Amino acid sequence: MKRIVLGLLAATALAFPALADDIKPALLYDLGGKFDKSFNEAAYNGAEKFKQETGIDYVDFEISNASQREQALRRFAEDGRNPIIMTGFSFVDSLTKVAADYPDTKFEIIDDAVDAPNVRSVTFKENEGSYVVGVLAAMASKSHKVGFIGGMDVPLIRKFGCGYVGGAKAAGAAEVVYNMTGDTPAAWNDPAKGGEIAKTQMDQGADVIYAAAGGTGVGVLQAAADAGKLGIGVDSNQNGLQPGHVLTSMVKRVDVAVYNGLMDAKDGKFTAGAQHLGLKEGGVDYAMDDNNKDLVTAEMKAAADKAKQDIIDGKIEVHDFTTDSKCPY
């Protein structure tokens, strides 16, 4: 696999900042794969949009094990790739080392932060978007019991879950059935297990299930559709995966983060530092399209939009599990 990467990479080192014509982008996906229909695929879509608009190609690489993170980052940097964008909090330790060794290379990490003068860190207020889809879940539920299935049990995914519980309970849900898929990275790419957990939750009475689990969530949505229940997608707009059975998707604009990073590098406007994107900044939202328009009534949409605006205006403060690990809902 390393030979394939080497064959794709150029060997010209770049100065920081790069000129528009000189950028040679690279994109690294975390476990779960490029076409996970969720987080990684959103990053791919952002890079593809950049490529289509500018004609500037990029190279990418799918991590298959943890040891490849630092290896791939270092190889891209050695071969003059700039900027280098990566998806996922698991890159933090590797990036901290590599960014220090290549100060003239621009890096962007999505979903966590590295404090370095050549690193842009983009995080999202997933709790805010999850609160809004929780409102929709509770209003769509006939049993007044909804479900949440997370991927790997880490504070970031608990942040999704806690926000969702808050919105669901505010909108009248009596109970939220809550499960994580596992405690290793394999939890991001196990659709079969996701489906099994979804069936267990439905057996307990949950009739709307939100999956924040990467590729595992595809199995959750499939199980919900097979049972005539509703699922809620995450990160990318997954409404079309099971048309008529996906109530909405909590869209996390990873694609925009990647696109903006590449465009800023092209235009000589790339800045390091932290960006924290929520509802107000357009970083998260809920998805509406032809696939779910018949599932969301005018009353439900009005309630979701009100919750969204109240969060933006500061009238609703959604709990953030990553800063306070006691979910109050």
Buried (B, 14 or more C-beta within 10 A) or exposed (E): EEEEBEEBBEEEBBEBBBEEEBBBBBBBBBBBBBEBBBBBBBBBBBBBBBBEEBEBEBBBBBBEEEEBBBBBBBBBBBBBBBBBBBBBBBBBEBBBEBBEEBEEBBBBBBBBBBEBEBBBBBBBBBBBBBBBBBBBBBBBBEBEBBBBBBBBBBEBBBBBBBBBBBBBBBBEBEBBBBBBBBEEBBBBBBBEBBBBBBBBBBEEBBBBBBBBBBBBBBBBBBBBBBBEBBBBBBBBBBBBBBBEBBBBBBBBBBBBBBBBBBBBBBEEEBEBEEBEBBBBBEBBBBBBEEBBEEBBEEEBBEBBEBBBEBBBEEEBEBBBBBEEEEBEB
